Amino acid sequence: MSGFVSFRLSRLALGAALLGLVAPDFVHAQSAGAQSAGAQSQNVRVGPSGLPLPRFVSLKSARVNSRVGPGTNYSVDWMYTKAGLPMEIIQEYDNWRRVRDADGSEGWINQSLLSGKRTAIVAPWQRGKDTRINLLRRPSEEAGVVAMLEPGVIGTIKSCDGKWCEMSFGGRSGWISQSLVWGAYPGEKVED
């Protein structure tokens, strides 16, 4: 789906640029095509807001429209129905943020619908598999298990030290390897 969306956005951006409706940085980012999430996360830069790009945020509301372009005049491509869902901001244009979800789909969301509250999805790449991820008492492979988590469950990040994240899931708190979550970059330090 994201390849189709990216192609559609590129054509839309080119047409809009010819009409003088969008800024050149919007066209450049769209025509660059779909870059891998890994490549994006390693090219940290500062956006117009003064905040780093890319960066993780979460959805404030349980009903958030993702649009094909940065404005209400662009059609809705997708509706997210889960408050707290982590999103990766990859571009900024005025008060709109181009985001990527854990499945790699991209779209534009108004900044007022995004929160700086850090959340993460546990091993979304293992959804559908008969796997459980251990939530541990402390940041160590040898620590006792607090809970067993299914891939795809969303939790709130309390902190990350670059290797481990302390998170809470429905009243249970513990530690999980940072490499097993989508919502914090490898090596990133997160403080509450």
Buried (B, 14 or more C-beta within 10 A) or exposed (E): EBEEBBEBBBEBBEEBBEEEBBBEEBBEBBEEEBEEBEEBBEEEEEBEEEEEBBBBBBBBBEEBBBBBBBBEEBEEBBEBEBBBBBBBBBBBBEEBBBBBBBEBBBBBBBBEBBBEBBBBBBBBEBBEEEEBBBBBEEBEEEBEEBBEBBBBBBBBBBBBBEEBBBBBBEEEBBBBBBEBBBBBBEEBEBEE
